[in-house]
Amino acid sequence: MLVTACLLSVIAITAIQPDHVATRPVPRNDEAWWVERHARCVATTKANDFDVAFLGDSITQGWEGGGKPTWDATFAPLKSANFGFSGDRTEHVLWRLANGELLGTKAKLVVIMIGTNNIGHGSSTPDQAVDGIRAILAALHRGLPRAKVLLLGVFPRGEMPDDPMRVKAAAITAQLPALADGKRVFYQDLGPHFTRIDGTLRTLLMPDMLHLNTDGYMIWGRAIEPTVRELLKR
């Protein structure tokens, strides 16, 4: 009976976190800027002086660029830190979390959006990207057991609704609500803010059909600010 129970436990764990490229933590040590940014984020973690952490890829890192005016006005006063890395996929975020970033701090809330590079680079299928996101949530649960998580849908990309990248991004986003429990993990989809009624992308907000400009970040900030403030109160 004990052997059977152990086998069932192993099967259950495997089912929760499949082993493939999107769930295997790997660094990007061949890129000097990435290594340097990781070191800075480790230092930020050790300083442990933030309540909100934004975790993700270039779209999140962009709060330091086009998004800086909104960040300074809206999120900096909430004691926020930016853990976004351009080009990161789920496997890179997993490595960063396992190597000194964010976990073990007093952070009250983590805002995360990740996955677009998994499909953009062709390294993962949408389903595999979701597995990677699930693994990140599990790591956050272990390393920040008291923190809330605001999981954001992957932003739409590509001008037309039937663009292959748009379809794949939508396939990731469609599975994310099931990862939220409304107690610790909360879900919000901002996609409709960046598309027109006919489904075409609002390119005035996303000129390269992927990244936001300053106006895009302002809309993003306004959309999540009430949620962020509410979750910080809980």
Secondary structure, DSSP 8 states (H G I E B T S, - for coil): -HHHHHHHHHHHHHHHS--SGGGS----TT-HHHHHHHHHHHHHHHHT--SEEEEESHHHHGGGTTTHHHIIIIIGGGTEEEEE-TT--HHHHHHHHHTTSSTTS--SEEEEE--HHHHHTTSS-HHHHHHHHHHHHHHHHHH-TT-EEEEE-----SSSTT-HHHHHHHHHHHHGGGG--SSSEEEE--GGGGB-TTS-B-TTT-TTSSS--HHHHHHHHHHHHHHHHHHHH-
